[in-house]
Amino acid sequence: MHVLIKLVRGLALPGLLVLLGQTAAMAATQTDNVSLTGTVRLEDKTAVAGAMVTLTDANDYSETVYTDLQGNWRLDTTGGLHGDVRLRVRTGGAYADNTIPVVPGMSGGKPVITVLRRLTSVQEISDQLTASAHAASVRWKSAATQKDFVSQCHFCHQIGNATTRRPRSEDEWKGVITRMQGYGALITWKNDEDFAKTLSANFKGEPIKNVQTFSMHPGLPSARLREWAFGGPLNYVHDIEAGDDGIIYGVDMSDDRLWILDKSTNKVDSIIMPPNGLPLGGDFAGAVAPLGTFASHHGPHSVVQGPDKKMYMTCSLSAEICIYDPRTKKLEFIDIGRDAVYPHTLRFDKKGVLWFTLALSNQIGRMDIKSKKIDLIELPSNGVWRWVSDAMLPSILEAASWFGKKDMHVALSHHKMTGEGRDVLNLPYGIDISPIDGSIWYSKLYAGYIGRIDPKTLEVKEFKTPYPSPRRLRFDKAGTLWIPSFDTGVLMKFDSNRQQFVKNYKLPTLAKNEYETPYALAVHPKTQQIWIASNLSDRIMRFDPKTEAFVAYPSPTRVTYMRDFIFLEDGQVCTSNANLPAGAIEGGRPKLMCLEPNYRSAK
């Protein structure tokens, strides 16, 4: 029988939360593994299903499991825990977290009872809600203005978390909006005024009333989530990749750094890219912030392992393909050239050819990794103003750099003068290779198209998407292309064999008035299930195409903003927590995350 437990967490959940557990004795300052078991119940003895139980060590490495239908949980740590270890139980809505230290002889064979205080303050309850509740509480002047806001103000960080919703005056919001335009937000003069007025009027520090409903699926108690914190509040690790040796690599746009994680030891190292004479900010040397505050010249964005076992990266700020050889520890930099701007996502085809999108110059690139020869394919402009952008943007960026960090690229752009906003760009974004015929497919985030490139003739054909803002798209093995609509929270299904859209699915939200912003998705190579980054509600979403059902894995970290997913041989699903800035993430540091959906069943 399929069991679905609905836990309503908001203003009306009564009672106290009780944790009953046993722990193996351990020295609080030594490196060791820990085995823990426990039970979570309400004061009236009712079991709490789906609660998050987290162990965290002194290095901010953590492991989280979820309680089952009887409120039971078990956690046997994989990696060594360093220094002082603390245990936290978290559930949503009307209960405060409770964190206790794990100390020698803590249990003595007796149950450890931890009581979570029931929140009675409306403000405290409001503060517990995810960003999705606070973002949805904003009352917009029009649906069109809200659409512009979602498109341009959600794409690098959560909106509605404690950092972004703090009270600001209208003038303060104007300053924030000006800074975001320097980063790349394309908004109109009308948006300038409407955004500032609306946000200052709605984010006043006052509590909101919302009841969020969490659905616990049967597979949740079998899962474990591991998180590795590293770097500091300004590090920005975008995408990650796993090598054949199990090592995970993460590219840091803010610091020209390649982070290297050994999951077996929990050790995190890094490799720094030399500036190579590039100006700070690379092609975006005229930008003020946050690009101007990055200590970055190359700006590595995405990473994939090549057939030669090297790590290939799009260096977005310098328009390069950057290559790291794990065996020799050497870096190589390949200039794309030809007015290429902002290489973005990259994939290898079965022949070992590297394909990548160029987001700001409306091109697709391909590189022969032996000869390092790069070809660029010009994509349709889709309108006169987009054609102007394709033709002029490289020159605009170069001219902006002459004035120093003054954001002159914003003043020189035509997106405000025309009132077109983001519609002056196509923004080729996601890319994937068809498993059926080897054709190359890409998405245009702002223009609202997906496109196909014939790998032999290089003929281009584009298709308008039924929902706007197609982001990172991926194939399943049957040739179905799955596409997230970022602005509307819809999963689109496209049959590439028949070349037509066949169905759309709305992502579930925690409350009826909320919305989701799916940033990326990936198809598991074995199960063929779709994993989706739900970046407003601190959840990893999974969609089963056979049952057409969504299930969610809550993240124990508040402010979870995920990018691309990768899959490990042992079944783990990994991603990065790359909210910009990382200082807004709970704990103030970026994280690498690996979910083991079948952790308990494997024990």
C-alpha positions as CSV (number, residue, x, y, z in Angstrom):
1,M,0.0,0.0,0.0
2,H,1.3,3.5,-0.9
3,V,1.5,5.5,2.3
4,L,1.6,9.3,2.3
5,I,1.8,11.2,5.6
6,K,0.8,14.8,5.5
7,L,2.4,16.9,8.2
8,V,0.8,20.4,8.6
9,R,3.3,22.8,10.0
10,G,2.3,26.3,10.7
11,L,0.1,27.9,13.3
12,A,-1.9,25.0,14.6
13,L,0.4,22.0,15.4
14,P,0.0,21.3,19.1
15,G,2.3,19.7,21.7
16,L,6.0,19.2,22.4
17,L,8.4,17.2,20.3
18,V,10.3,14.4,22.2
19,L,13.4,12.6,21.0
20,L,14.2,9.2,22.5
21,G,17.6,7.9,21.5
22,Q,20.8,6.0,22.3
23,T,24.3,7.0,21.4
24,A,27.6,5.3,21.5
25,A,30.1,6.9,23.9
26,M,32.6,9.0,22.1
27,A,35.3,11.6,23.0
28,A,34.0,15.0,22.0
29,T,37.4,16.1,20.6
30,Q,38.5,13.1,18.8
31,T,37.9,11.9,15.2
32,D,35.5,9.0,15.2
33,N,32.4,7.4,13.7
34,V,29.1,7.6,15.6
35,S,26.1,5.3,15.7
36,L,22.9,6.8,16.9
37,T,19.3,5.6,17.1
38,G,16.2,7.4,18.4
39,T,12.5,8.1,18.3
40,V,10.7,11.3,17.8
41,R,7.2,11.8,19.2
42,L,4.8,14.5,20.3
43,E,4.0,15.1,23.9
44,D,0.9,12.9,23.5
45,K,3.2,10.0,22.3
46,T,2.2,10.5,18.7
47,A,5.1,9.7,16.4
48,V,6.5,12.4,14.2
49,A,7.4,11.2,10.7
50,G,9.8,13.0,8.5
51,A,11.7,15.0,11.1
52,M,15.3,15.8,10.3
53,V,17.9,14.6,12.7
54,T,21.4,16.0,12.0
55,L,24.9,15.4,13.4
56,T,27.4,18.2,12.8
57,D,31.1,18.3,13.7
58,A,33.5,21.2,14.3
59,N,34.3,21.5,10.6
60,D,30.6,21.9,9.7
61,Y,30.4,18.5,8.1
62,S,27.0,17.0,8.8
63,E,24.9,13.9,8.2
64,T,21.1,14.0,8.3
65,V,18.5,11.2,8.5
66,Y,14.7,11.3,8.5
67,T,12.3,9.7,11.0
68,D,10.0,6.9,9.8
69,L,6.3,6.4,10.4
70,Q,6.9,5.4,14.0
71,G,9.2,8.4,14.5
72,N,12.3,6.1,14.6
73,W,15.7,6.9,13.1
74,R,19.1,5.5,13.0
75,L,22.4,7.1,11.9
76,D,25.7,5.4,11.4
77,T,28.2,8.0,10.2
78,T,30.4,7.2,7.2
79,G,33.2,9.8,7.6
80,G,35.1,10.6,10.6
81,L,33.6,13.4,12.8
82,H,36.2,16.0,13.9
83,G,36.1,17.9,17.2
84,D,33.0,18.7,19.1
85,V,29.9,17.0,17.7
86,R,26.3,18.3,18.1
87,L,23.0,16.8,17.4
88,R,20.0,18.8,16.2
89,V,16.4,17.8,15.6
90,R,14.4,20.0,13.2
91,T,10.8,20.0,12.1
92,G,8.8,22.7,10.3
93,G,6.4,25.3,11.5
94,A,5.6,25.8,15.1
95,Y,8.6,24.2,16.8
96,A,12.0,25.6,17.6
97,D,15.1,23.6,16.9
98,N,16.9,21.9,19.8
99,T,20.6,21.2,19.6
100,I,22.5,19.2,22.2
101,P,26.2,18.3,22.4
102,V,27.2,14.6,21.9
103,V,29.4,13.9,25.0
104,P,31.2,10.8,26.4
105,G,28.8,8.5,28.2
106,M,25.9,10.6,27.2
107,S,23.2,7.9,27.2
108,G,24.5,5.3,29.6
109,G,22.1,2.9,27.8
110,K,19.1,5.1,28.7
111,P,16.9,7.0,26.4
112,V,18.0,10.6,25.7
113,I,14.9,12.8,25.7
114,T,15.1,16.1,23.9
115,V,12.2,18.5,24.0
116,L,11.6,21.0,21.2
117,R,9.9,24.1,22.5
118,R,6.6,24.9,20.9
119,L,6.6,28.3,19.4
120,T,3.9,30.6,20.5
121,S,5.1,33.9,19.0
122,V,3.6,34.6,15.6
123,Q,6.9,36.3,14.7
124,E,8.9,33.1,15.6
125,I,6.6,30.9,13.6
126,S,6.9,33.3,10.6
127,D,10.7,33.2,10.9
128,Q,10.6,29.4,10.6
129,L,8.8,29.5,7.2
130,T,10.8,28.8,4.1
131,A,11.7,31.6,1.7
132,S,8.8,30.4,-0.6
133,A,6.3,31.6,2.0
134,H,7.8,35.1,2.3
135,A,8.3,35.5,-1.4
136,A,4.7,34.6,-2.1
137,S,3.5,37.1,0.5
138,V,4.7,40.0,-1.6
139,R,1.7,41.8,-3.2
140,W,2.6,43.0,-6.7
141,K,1.0,45.8,-8.6
142,S,0.5,43.5,-11.6
143,A,1.2,40.0,-12.7
144,A,3.6,41.3,-15.4
145,T,5.7,43.1,-12.7
146,Q,5.9,39.9,-10.6
147,K,6.9,37.9,-13.7
148,D,9.8,40.4,-14.3
149,F,10.8,40.1,-10.6
150,V,10.8,36.3,-10.5
151,S,12.9,36.2,-13.7
152,Q,15.5,38.7,-12.8
153,C,15.7,38.6,-9.0
154,H,15.6,34.9,-8.2
155,F,18.3,33.5,-10.6
156,C,21.3,33.6,-8.2
157,H,19.8,33.5,-4.7
158,Q,16.7,32.9,-2.7
159,I,14.3,35.8,-2.2
160,G,12.4,35.8,1.1
161,N,15.1,34.3,3.3
162,A,16.1,36.3,6.4
163,T,18.8,38.2,4.6
164,T,16.8,39.3,1.6
165,R,13.5,40.1,3.4
166,R,14.9,42.4,6.1
167,P,13.3,45.9,6.3
168,R,14.8,48.4,3.9
169,S,13.6,51.9,2.8
170,E,12.6,52.5,-0.8
171,D,16.0,54.2,-1.3
172,E,17.9,51.3,0.2
173,W,16.0,48.9,-2.2
174,K,16.9,51.2,-5.1
175,G,20.6,50.8,-4.1
176,V,20.2,47.0,-4.0
177,I,18.5,47.0,-7.4
178,T,21.2,49.1,-9.0
179,R,23.8,46.7,-7.7
180,M,22.0,43.7,-9.1
181,Q,21.8,45.4,-12.5
182,G,25.6,45.6,-12.4
183,Y,25.6,41.8,-12.0
184,G,23.3,41.2,-15.0
185,A,19.7,41.8,-14.0
186,L,17.9,43.2,-17.1
187,I,15.0,45.3,-15.9
188,T,13.2,48.4,-17.2
189,W,13.0,51.9,-15.7
190,K,9.5,51.0,-14.6
191,N,10.8,47.9,-12.9
192,D,13.3,50.1,-11.0
193,E,10.5,52.0,-9.4
194,D,7.9,49.2,-9.0
195,F,10.4,46.8,-7.4
196,A,11.7,49.3,-4.9
197,K,8.2,50.5,-3.8
198,T,6.8,47.0,-3.6
199,L,9.6,45.4,-1.6
200,S,9.9,48.3,0.8
201,A,6.1,48.1,1.4
202,N,6.0,44.4,1.9
203,F,9.2,43.4,3.6
204,K,8.7,45.4,6.9
205,G,9.9,42.8,9.4
206,E,6.3,41.9,10.2
207,P,5.2,38.3,10.6
208,I,3.2,36.5,7.9
209,K,0.6,33.9,8.5
210,N,1.0,30.8,6.4
211,V,0.4,27.1,6.9
212,Q,2.8,24.9,5.0
213,T,2.1,21.2,4.4
214,F,4.9,18.8,4.0
215,S,4.2,15.4,2.4
216,M,6.4,12.6,3.7
217,H,6.8,9.8,1.1
218,P,7.6,6.2,2.0
219,G,11.2,6.5,0.7
220,L,12.2,9.4,2.9
221,P,13.2,7.5,6.1
222,S,15.6,5.4,3.9
223,A,17.6,8.5,2.9
224,R,20.6,10.2,4.3
225,L,22.0,13.6,3.3
226,R,25.6,14.5,3.8
227,E,26.8,18.1,3.6
228,W,30.4,19.5,3.5
229,A,30.8,23.2,4.3
230,F,34.0,24.9,3.0
231,G,35.3,28.3,2.1
232,G,33.7,31.5,3.4
233,P,30.8,33.8,2.9
234,L,32.0,35.1,-0.5
235,N,32.9,31.8,-2.1
236,Y,30.5,30.8,-4.9
237,V,30.8,27.2,-6.0
238,H,28.5,26.8,-9.0
239,D,28.7,23.3,-10.5
240,I,30.3,20.1,-9.4
241,E,31.6,16.9,-11.1
242,A,32.8,13.6,-9.9
243,G,35.9,11.9,-11.2
244,D,36.2,8.2,-11.9
245,D,38.1,8.0,-8.6
246,G,35.1,9.3,-6.6
247,I,36.7,12.7,-6.0
248,I,34.2,15.6,-6.3
249,Y,35.3,18.8,-8.0
250,G,33.5,22.1,-7.6
251,V,34.2,25.3,-9.5
252,D,34.3,28.6,-7.6
253,M,33.3,31.6,-9.8
254,S,34.2,34.1,-7.1
255,D,37.7,32.9,-6.3
256,D,39.1,31.3,-9.5
257,R,39.4,28.1,-7.5
258,L,38.7,24.4,-8.0
259,W,37.6,22.8,-4.8
260,I,38.4,19.1,-4.4
261,L,36.5,16.9,-2.0
262,D,37.5,13.3,-0.9
263,K,34.2,12.0,0.6
264,S,36.0,9.0,2.2
265,T,38.0,11.3,4.5
266,N,35.9,14.5,4.4
267,K,39.0,16.3,3.4
268,V,38.6,19.4,1.2
269,D,41.5,20.9,-0.8
270,S,41.6,23.5,-3.6
271,I,43.6,24.6,-6.6
272,I,43.9,28.3,-7.5
273,M,43.9,29.4,-11.1
274,P,46.6,32.0,-11.9
275,P,45.3,35.3,-13.3
276,N,47.4,35.0,-16.5
277,G,47.4,38.8,-16.9
278,L,43.6,39.1,-17.1
279,P,41.9,42.1,-15.5
280,L,39.8,41.5,-12.4
281,G,36.4,40.4,-13.7
282,G,37.8,39.3,-17.1
283,D,35.5,40.5,-19.9
284,F,33.4,42.2,-17.2
285,A,36.1,44.4,-15.8
286,G,33.8,47.4,-15.9
287,A,31.3,45.8,-13.5
288,V,31.0,47.1,-10.0
289,A,29.5,44.2,-8.0
290,P,29.2,41.4,-7.2
291,L,31.4,40.5,-10.2
292,G,33.7,43.4,-9.2
293,T,34.0,42.1,-5.7
294,F,34.9,38.6,-6.8
295,A,38.6,37.9,-6.6
296,S,38.1,36.4,-10.0
297,H,39.7,36.7,-13.5
298,H,38.5,33.5,-15.1
299,G,35.2,32.8,-13.3
300,P,34.8,29.0,-13.7
301,H,31.1,28.2,-14.0
302,S,30.5,24.6,-15.1
303,V,32.6,21.5,-15.1
304,V,32.5,18.0,-16.7
305,Q,34.9,15.1,-16.9
306,G,36.2,14.4,-20.4
307,P,37.0,11.0,-21.9
308,D,40.7,11.7,-21.1
309,K,39.8,12.0,-17.4
310,K,40.6,15.7,-17.3
311,M,38.1,18.3,-15.9
312,Y,36.8,20.7,-18.5
313,M,35.4,24.0,-17.3
314,T,33.6,27.0,-18.8
315,C,35.5,30.0,-17.6
316,S,32.6,32.5,-18.0
317,L,34.3,35.8,-17.2
318,S,37.3,35.2,-19.5
319,A,35.5,33.3,-22.3
320,E,37.9,30.3,-22.0
321,I,37.7,26.6,-21.7
322,C,39.8,25.8,-18.7
323,I,41.2,22.3,-18.2
324,Y,42.5,20.6,-15.1
325,D,44.4,17.3,-15.2
326,P,44.0,15.6,-11.8
327,R,47.0,13.3,-12.6
328,T,49.5,16.1,-13.3
329,K,47.8,18.8,-11.2
330,K,48.3,21.2,-14.2
331,L,45.9,23.8,-15.6
332,E,45.4,24.7,-19.3
333,F,43.5,27.7,-20.7
334,I,42.0,27.8,-24.2
335,D,40.8,31.1,-25.4
336,I,37.4,30.8,-27.3
337,G,37.9,34.0,-29.2
338,R,35.6,35.4,-32.0
339,D,33.6,37.8,-29.7
340,A,32.4,34.9,-27.6
341,V,30.8,36.0,-24.3
342,Y,30.1,34.0,-21.2
343,P,30.5,30.3,-21.9
344,H,28.0,28.6,-19.7
345,T,27.0,24.9,-19.6
346,L,29.0,22.1,-21.3
347,R,28.5,18.4,-22.2
348,F,30.5,15.8,-24.1
349,D,28.9,13.7,-26.9
350,K,29.7,10.0,-27.4
351,K,32.5,10.9,-29.9
352,G,34.3,12.9,-27.3
353,V,33.5,16.3,-28.7
354,L,32.9,19.1,-26.2
355,W,29.7,21.2,-26.8
356,F,28.9,24.3,-24.8
357,T,26.5,27.3,-24.7
358,L,27.7,30.9,-24.9
359,A,25.0,32.7,-23.0
360,L,25.6,36.3,-23.9
361,S,26.7,36.0,-27.5
362,N,23.9,33.6,-28.7
363,Q,26.2,30.9,-29.8
364,I,27.0,27.2,-29.4
365,G,30.6,26.1,-29.3
366,R,32.2,22.8,-30.0
367,M,35.8,21.8,-29.3
368,D,38.0,18.9,-30.4
369,I,39.8,18.1,-27.2
370,K,42.8,16.7,-29.0
371,S,43.5,19.6,-31.4
372,K,41.9,22.2,-29.1
373,K,40.2,23.6,-32.2
374,I,37.0,25.5,-31.4
375,D,34.1,26.2,-33.8
376,L,31.2,28.5,-33.0
377,I,27.7,28.1,-34.3
378,E,25.6,31.3,-34.6
379,L,22.0,30.8,-33.4
380,P,18.9,32.6,-34.6
381,S,18.5,36.1,-33.1
382,N,14.7,35.9,-32.7
383,G,13.9,39.6,-33.2
384,V,15.6,42.9,-34.1
385,W,16.5,43.9,-30.5
386,R,18.1,40.5,-29.8
387,W,20.0,40.9,-33.1
388,V,21.3,44.2,-31.8
389,S,22.5,42.5,-28.6
390,D,24.2,39.7,-30.5
391,A,26.0,42.2,-32.6
392,M,26.9,44.9,-30.0
393,L,27.4,43.2,-26.6
394,P,31.1,42.4,-27.0
395,S,31.8,46.0,-28.0
396,I,29.7,47.3,-25.1
397,L,31.6,45.2,-22.6
398,E,34.9,46.3,-24.0
399,A,33.9,50.0,-23.9
400,A,32.6,49.6,-20.3
401,S,36.0,48.4,-19.2
402,W,37.6,51.8,-20.3
403,F,35.7,53.6,-17.6
404,G,36.8,51.4,-14.7
405,K,34.2,49.8,-12.4
406,K,31.3,52.1,-13.2
407,D,28.8,49.6,-14.6
408,M,28.8,51.4,-17.9
409,H,27.6,48.2,-19.7
410,V,24.3,48.9,-18.0
411,A,24.2,52.5,-19.2
412,L,25.2,51.5,-22.7
413,S,22.7,48.7,-23.1
414,H,19.4,49.3,-25.0
415,H,17.3,47.1,-22.7
416,K,16.0,50.2,-20.7
417,M,15.7,52.6,-23.7
418,T,13.6,50.1,-25.6
419,G,11.6,49.0,-22.6
420,E,12.4,45.4,-23.6
421,G,14.2,44.4,-20.4
422,R,15.5,40.8,-20.5
423,D,13.8,40.3,-23.9
424,V,16.9,41.9,-25.6
425,L,18.7,38.7,-25.0
426,N,18.3,35.1,-26.1
427,L,20.6,33.6,-23.4
428,P,21.5,30.1,-24.6
429,Y,21.7,28.3,-21.3
430,G,21.3,24.5,-20.8
431,I,22.6,21.9,-23.3
432,D,22.4,18.2,-23.7
433,I,23.1,15.5,-26.3
434,S,20.4,13.2,-27.7
435,P,21.0,9.5,-26.9
436,I,19.0,8.6,-30.0
437,D,20.8,10.4,-32.8
438,G,23.6,12.5,-31.2
439,S,21.9,15.8,-32.0
440,I,22.7,18.7,-29.7
441,W,19.8,20.4,-27.9
442,Y,19.9,23.7,-26.0
443,S,17.6,26.1,-24.2
444,K,17.2,29.9,-24.6
445,L,16.3,31.1,-21.2
446,Y,15.0,34.6,-22.1
447,A,13.8,34.0,-25.6
448,G,11.8,30.9,-24.5
449,Y,13.0,28.5,-27.1
450,I,14.7,25.1,-27.2
451,G,16.8,24.3,-30.2
452,R,18.3,21.3,-32.1
453,I,21.7,21.2,-33.9
454,D,22.4,18.5,-36.4
455,P,25.9,17.2,-35.5
456,K,26.8,16.6,-39.2
457,T,25.2,19.5,-41.1
458,L,25.1,21.9,-38.1
459,E,21.6,22.9,-39.2
460,V,19.7,24.7,-36.4
461,K,15.9,24.3,-35.7
462,E,14.2,26.0,-32.8
463,F,10.9,25.3,-31.0
464,K,8.9,27.8,-28.8
465,T,8.3,26.4,-25.3
466,P,4.7,26.4,-23.9
467,Y,6.1,28.0,-20.7
468,P,8.7,30.7,-20.4
469,S,12.3,30.5,-19.2
470,P,13.5,27.0,-20.1
471,R,16.6,26.4,-18.0
472,R,18.9,23.4,-17.7
473,L,17.3,20.6,-19.8
474,R,18.3,16.9,-19.9
475,F,17.4,13.8,-21.9
476,D,16.2,10.4,-20.7
477,K,17.4,7.3,-22.5
478,A,14.2,7.1,-24.7
479,G,14.9,10.6,-26.2
480,T,12.4,12.5,-24.1
481,L,13.7,15.9,-23.2
482,W,12.8,17.2,-19.7
483,I,12.9,21.0,-19.3
484,P,12.3,23.1,-16.2
485,S,10.4,26.4,-16.6
486,F,12.1,28.6,-14.0
487,D,9.6,31.5,-14.0
488,T,6.5,29.3,-13.6
489,G,7.6,26.2,-11.7
490,V,6.5,23.8,-14.5
491,L,8.3,20.7,-15.7
492,M,7.9,20.4,-19.5
493,K,8.1,17.1,-21.4
494,F,9.3,17.2,-25.0
495,D,9.3,14.2,-27.4
496,S,12.4,14.8,-29.5
497,N,11.6,11.9,-31.8
498,R,8.3,13.5,-32.8
499,Q,9.7,17.0,-32.1
500,Q,6.7,18.2,-30.1
501,F,5.8,19.0,-26.5
502,V,3.6,16.3,-25.0
503,K,2.8,17.2,-21.4
504,N,3.5,19.7,-18.6
505,Y,3.6,19.2,-14.8
506,K,3.3,21.9,-12.1
507,L,5.8,21.4,-9.3
508,P,4.1,21.0,-5.9
509,T,4.4,23.8,-3.4
510,L,4.2,23.9,0.4
511,A,1.2,26.1,0.3
512,K,-1.4,27.0,-2.4
513,N,-0.2,30.6,-2.7
514,E,3.5,29.7,-3.1
515,Y,5.5,29.2,-6.2
516,E,8.7,27.4,-7.1
517,T,11.8,28.3,-9.2
518,P,13.3,25.1,-10.6
519,Y,16.8,26.0,-11.5
520,A,18.1,22.7,-13.0
521,L,17.2,19.0,-13.4
522,A,19.0,15.8,-14.2
523,V,17.8,12.3,-15.2
524,H,19.2,9.4,-13.2
525,P,21.0,7.1,-15.6
526,K,19.6,3.9,-14.0
527,T,16.2,4.8,-12.5
528,Q,15.4,7.4,-15.2
529,Q,13.7,9.5,-12.5
530,I,14.0,13.3,-12.7
531,W,15.8,15.2,-10.0
532,I,14.9,18.9,-9.7
533,A,16.4,21.8,-7.8
534,S,13.5,23.5,-5.9
535,N,15.3,26.6,-4.7
536,L,12.7,28.5,-2.8
537,S,11.5,25.8,-0.3
538,D,14.8,24.1,0.7
539,R,13.8,20.8,-1.0
540,I,15.3,18.4,-3.5
541,M,12.5,17.3,-5.7
542,R,12.2,13.9,-7.5
543,F,9.7,13.1,-10.3
544,D,8.8,9.6,-11.4
545,P,7.8,9.7,-15.1
546,K,6.0,6.3,-14.7
547,T,3.7,7.3,-11.9
548,E,3.8,11.1,-12.7
549,A,4.3,11.7,-9.0
550,F,6.6,14.2,-7.2
551,V,8.3,13.5,-3.9
552,A,10.5,15.8,-1.9
553,Y,13.6,15.5,0.3
554,P,13.8,18.4,2.7
555,S,17.2,20.0,3.2
556,P,18.2,20.5,6.8
557,T,20.0,23.7,5.8
558,R,18.0,26.9,5.6
559,V,18.7,28.8,2.4
560,T,19.5,25.9,0.1
561,Y,20.0,27.0,-3.5
562,M,21.1,24.2,-5.8
563,R,22.7,24.1,-9.2
564,D,23.3,21.1,-11.5
565,F,23.0,17.5,-10.2
566,I,25.5,14.6,-10.7
567,F,25.0,10.9,-10.0
568,L,27.6,8.7,-8.4
569,E,28.0,5.0,-9.1
570,D,26.7,4.0,-5.6
571,G,23.4,5.8,-6.2
572,Q,24.1,9.1,-4.5
573,V,22.7,12.3,-5.9
574,C,25.0,15.3,-5.4
575,T,24.8,19.0,-6.0
576,S,26.1,22.3,-4.6
577,N,24.5,24.8,-2.3
578,A,25.4,27.9,-4.2
579,N,23.3,30.7,-3.0
580,L,24.9,34.1,-3.9
581,P,26.3,35.2,-1.5
582,A,27.1,32.1,0.6
583,G,26.9,34.3,3.6
584,A,23.1,34.0,3.5
585,I,23.2,30.2,3.8
586,E,22.7,28.9,7.3
587,G,26.2,28.7,8.7
588,G,27.5,31.4,6.3
589,R,29.4,29.0,4.0
590,P,28.8,27.2,0.7
591,K,28.2,23.5,0.8
592,L,28.5,20.3,-1.3
593,M,25.6,18.0,-0.8
594,C,25.1,14.3,-1.4
595,L,21.8,12.6,-0.9
596,E,21.7,8.8,-0.5
597,P,18.1,7.8,-1.3
598,N,18.6,4.2,-0.2
599,Y,21.0,4.7,2.7
600,R,18.9,2.8,5.3
601,S,17.8,0.0,3.0
602,A,21.4,-0.7,2.2
603,K,22.3,-1.2,5.9
